[in-house]
C-alpha cells in the first residue's frame, strides 16, 4: 500500500464514532420537537386562527391571507423560543435537491436600532430568481421573477438557527418550476376522482388520501477514502475500479450485525430525524457491503416526499460528523447491488378505510377489487410514462440488474389476487366464485369472494408489486425525488378512476343496478389491463419479447424514454387532470435531456482526467520499472536463463503497453464524440448522442483501466481500491 493511501486510510480509520448524546426522554416525547405542528399551533396561535389552520391542513380549505400575520407572529414566537434568528422558503426545484435563501428576523425600529420582525407576507410568499434554476426555457435570463408560496399542508420546521418554510415554486407566468406544485395537484386529482368512486360503497367518505412509505437505501464510505477518489467526489459513483475478490457473494451482509460506527451514525440520524417529525421505523444492513437502509412509517404523500428530501440532506450532514460520506447514487460500485428507493403507495379515506386492503364482506371486497383494477388500469395505460418518471442517467445503471426490477413496467399481484381477477373476468353476475383453500360463496351482491391479505411469495423483479395492502413501486432510484414517480402514478390513477366513474354512471343512467354496473365495468377493465400483470421472472429475455408482444414499453435508452412525457396520451392526461400543461411538460423534458447530457459529460471529463493524469502515468512508471528490471536481469544472467526469468515481466510490459495504448486511443475518441455531441442544438438529440456514443466509451475506457489495476504494483496505484472502499473498519 502506498504511503499516500496508508495516510488517507489511516486517518479515516482512526476517526472514532462520535458519542451521540441520546435524549433522556423516550422518542415519543421529543418527536417533532422542532416542528410547528398542531400541538405547537394550539399553544402559540389564537383559537380562531388555530381552527382555520386545522381546516386548511385537514380539509384542503384555501388559506385566508387575513390570518397570515397572526400565524406568522405565533410561528416567530415559537421559533425564537428555540433560538431561531433566520427564516427561509424551502423548495424543491428541478435539480433533484432542495433550495433555500436565509433572511434574518431583522428590520429597522425607526429609532436607530433594530427589531425582530416576521410578517404574514414574508411567510406566505417570496421571490426567488426563477431564471437561475432549471426552467426548460420558461424563464429567460432577463425574466428573473418567480414566486415561492407557503404550503401549509407540510409543517414548518427548524434546522439550526433557521425557520424552514416548505413552499411551492412557480414562475411569474404561473408555470410550476418545482416538484411540489404538480405533486399537490396530482394528489388533489386522485382525491377527487377516487372519492367519487368510493362513494358508491361508502357515501359518508369525503376525502381520499394518497399515502407513501419510502425505503431509502444508501452506501457509507470513509470520508478520507472518498476524498481520495475524484470520481466519487464529482459524480457520486466509481468510474473505475476492479471488483474486490470478496464483495457480496457470501451473502453475509444482509440483515447482519450493524457495525458499531454505523450504528452510532444511525442512532444520531434517527434522533435528529425524529426531532424533525420524520417517523423513522426501520434500519438494517442491505445486501451489498457498506450498504444500508432506512424506512419510516407511512405518511400522507406530500409530507412523505418533503421528509424524504429532508432526510437525504440530514444524512449527508450527520455522516460527515461520523467520518463517513453518504452515497445516494443508484450504482456507486460495479459488480454489487445498487440502491433504490422503494415507494410503498396506497389510498385511504378520511373514515379510516385503507382502500388497497382486502375487504371482510362482499361489498367491501368489491370496493377493494375496483380500486386495485383501476390502479392497474392507470399503470397499464401509462406504463411508458411511469418508466420515464423514474428514469435518469444514474438509475439507468441499476434498472435490470440483479437487485432491481427491469426497465419494463409490470405488476405482480400474487396467486390469490390473480385467481380472483381471473374468476371475475370469466364469471357471470350470479355465478359462484371460489378460491383455493376457501369454500365457495353465494353473495347477495355481485359474486365477489372474501379476500385475505396476500400470503403468496413476493417477486423482486416486479417494478410495481402488490404486497397485501399497498403497491410497491420498486423502480424509483435512491437519489431521486419521490415526487416525480408520485406525480405520474397518482395522475394516472386519477384518470382511470374518473373514466371508471363516467362509464358506471352511464350504465346506471340506462337502468343497470349500481353493483351490477360496477362489476360490468370492473370485468371490462380486468380484460383491458391484463397485459400489465406478470408474475414471472422479469429478468429473463423471454419476458422482454413477451412484454413487447403485449404492447408494453420496452425502450432502454434513457433520453428516448423521456419522450413518453410528450406523448399525446400523457399530455391529455396531465391537462385533463389539471396537473401540468403542455408547456410545463415540454420544459421539464428539456431539463431532463439537459441534465442527462451534463451528467454523462461530467463523467466523461472526470474519467478522461483520471486516465491521462493518474492512471497512464502510474502504469507507465511501473512499466519503466519492469523494463529496467528486465535490462538488469539480462545483464546478469546468461541469455537463455535471462529469457526464462524475464518471460513474466515481458508479458506484463506488453499487457501494459496494450492497455495504455487502448486507453489513450479511447479517451481521444471519447473526447471527439463529446465534441460532436456538443455541436447539436436539440437538447433531445444531444442527449441521445451522449447516450449512444459517449456513455459506451466510458465503459470501454474503464475496462482497460480495471485490467491495469490488476497488473500495476499495488504500492504505486494511488486510488483507493474496492477492497478498501467497501469494507468499513
C-alpha positions, 0 to 999 in steps of 0.5 A, a space after each residue: 500500500 502506498 504511503 499516500 493511501 496508508 495516510 488517507 486510510 489511516 486517518 479515516 480509520 482512526 476517526 472514532 464514532 462520535 458519542 451521540 448524546 441520546 435524549 433522556 426522554 423516550 422518542 415519543 416525547 421529543 418527536 417533532 420537537 422542532 416542528 410547528 405542528 398542531 400541538 405547537 399551533 394550539 399553544 402559540 396561535 389564537 383559537 380562531 386562527 388555530 381552527 382555520 389552520 386545522 381546516 386548511 391542513 385537514 380539509 384542503 380549505 384555501 388559506 385566508 391571507 387575513 390570518 397570515 400575520 397572526 400565524 406568522 407572529 405565533 410561528 416567530 414566537 415559537 421559533 425564537 423560543 428555540 433560538 431561531 434568528 433566520 427564516 427561509 422558503 424551502 423548495 424543491 426545484 428541478 435539480 433533484 435537491 432542495 433550495 433555500 435563501 436565509 433572511 434574518 428576523 431583522 428590520 429597522 425600529 425607526 429609532 436607530 436600532 433594530 427589531 425582530 420582525 416576521 410578517 404574514 407576507 414574508 411567510 406566505 410568499 417570496 421571490 426567488 430568481 426563477 431564471 437561475 434554476 432549471 426552467 426548460 426555457 420558461 424563464 429567460 435570463 432577463 425574466 428573473 421573477 418567480 414566486 415561492 408560496 407557503 404550503 401549509 399542508 407540510 409543517 414548518 420546521 427548524 434546522 439550526 438557527 433557521 425557520 424552514 418554510 416548505 413552499 411551492 415554486 412557480 414562475 411569474 407566468 404561473 408555470 410550476 418550476 418545482 416538484 411540489 406544485 404538480 405533486 399537490 395537484 396530482 394528489 388533489 386529482 386522485 382525491 377527487 376522482 377516487 372519492 367519487 368512486 368510493 362513494 358508491 360503497 361508502 357515501 359518508 367518505 369525503 376525502 381520499 388520501 394518497 399515502 407513501 412509505 419510502 425505503 431509502 437505501 444508501 452506501 457509507 464510505 470513509 470520508 478520507 477514502 472518498 476524498 481520495 477518489 475524484 470520481 466519487 467526489 464529482 459524480 457520486 459513483 466509481 468510474 473505475 475500479 476492479 471488483 474486490 475478490 470478496 464483495 457480496 457473494 457470501 451473502 453475509 451482509 444482509 440483515 447482519 450485525 450493524 457495525 458499531 460506527 454505523 450504528 452510532 451514525 444511525 442512532 444520531 440520524 434517527 434522533 435528529 430525524 425524529 426531532 424533525 417529525 420524520 417517523 423513522 421505523 426501520 434500519 438494517 444492513 442491505 445486501 451489498 457491503 457498506 450498504 444500508 437502509 432506512 424506512 419510516 412509517 407511512 405518511 400522507 404523500 406530500 409530507 412523505 416526499 418533503 421528509 424524504 428530501 429532508 432526510 437525504 440532506 440530514 444524512 449527508 450532514 450527520 455522516 460527515 460528523 461520523 467520518 463517513 460520506 453518504 452515497 445516494 447514487 443508484 450504482 456507486 460500485 460495479 459488480 454489487 447491488 445498487 440502491 433504490 428507493 422503494 415507494 410503498 403507495 396506497 389510498 385511504 379515506 378520511 373514515 379510516 378505510 385503507 382502500 388497497 386492503 382486502 375487504 371482510 364482506 362482499 361489498 367491501 371486497 368489491 370496493 377493494 377489487 375496483 380500486 386495485 383494477 383501476 390502479 392497474 388500469 392507470 399503470 397499464 395505460 401509462 406504463 411508458 410514462 411511469 418508466 420515464 418518471 423514474 428514469 435518469 442517467 444514474 438509475 439507468 445503471 441499476 434498472 435490470 440488474 440483479 437487485 432491481 426490477 427491469 426497465 419494463 413496467 409490470 405488476 405482480 399481484 400474487 396467486 390469490 389476487 390473480 385467481 380472483 381477477 381471473 374468476 371475475 373476468 370469466 364469471 357471470 353476475 350470479 355465478 359462484 366464485 371460489 378460491 383455493 383453500 376457501 369454500 365457495 360463496 353465494 353473495 347477495 351482491 355481485 359474486 365477489 369472494 372474501 379476500 385475505 391479505 396476500 400470503 403468496 411469495 413476493 417477486 423482486 423483479 416486479 417494478 410495481 408489486 402488490 404486497 397485501 395492502 399497498 403497491 410497491 413501486 420498486 423502480 424509483 432510484 435512491 437519489 431521486 425525488 419521490 415526487 416525480 414517480 408520485 406525480 405520474 402514478 397518482 395522475 394516472 390513477 386519477 384518470 382511470 378512476 374518473 373514466 371508471 366513474 363516467 362509464 358506471 354512471 352511464 350504465 346506471 343512467 340506462 337502468 343497470 343496478 349500481 353493483 351490477 354496473 360496477 362489476 360490468 365495468 370492473 370485468 371490462 377493465 380486468 380484460 383491458 389491463 391484463 397485459 400489465 400483470 406478470 408474475 414471472 421472472 422479469 429478468 429473463 429475455 423471454 419476458 422482454 419479447 413477451 412484454 413487447 408482444 403485449 404492447 408494453 414499453 420496452 425502450 432502454 435508452 434513457 433520453 428516448 424514454 423521456 419522450 413518453 412525457 410528450 406523448 399525446 396520451 400523457 399530455 391529455 392526461 396531465 391537462 385533463 387532470 389539471 396537473 401540468 400543461 403542455 408547456 410545463 411538460 415540454 420544459 421539464 423534458 428539456 431539463 431532463 435531456 439537459 441534465 442527462 447530457 451534463 451528467 454523462 459529460 461530467 463523467 466523461 471529463 472526470 474519467 478522461 482526467 483520471 486516465 491521462 493524469 493518474 492512471 497512464 502515468 502510474 502504469 507507465 512508471 511501473 512499466 519503466 520499472 519492469 523494463 529496467 528490471 528486465 535490462 538488469 536481469 539480462 545483464 546478469 544472467 546468461 541469455 537463455 536463463 535471462 529469457 526464462 526469468 524475464 518471460 513474466 515481466 515481458 508479458 506484463 510490459 506488453 499487457 501494459 503497453 496494450 492497455 495504455 495504448 487502448 486507453 489513450 486511443 479511447 479517451 481521444 475518441 471519447 473526447 471527439 464524440 463529446 465534441 460532436 455531441 456538443 455541436 447539436 442544438 436539440 437538447 433531445 438529440 444531444 442527449 441521445 448522442 451522449 447516450 449512444 456514443 459517449 456513455 459506451 466509451 466510458 465503459 470501454 475506457 474503464 475496462 482497460 483501466 480495471 485490467 491495469 489495476 490488476 497488473 500495476 504494483 499495488 504500492 504505486 496505484 494511488 486510488 483507493 481500491 474496492 477492497 478498501 472502499 467497501 469494507 468499513 473498519 
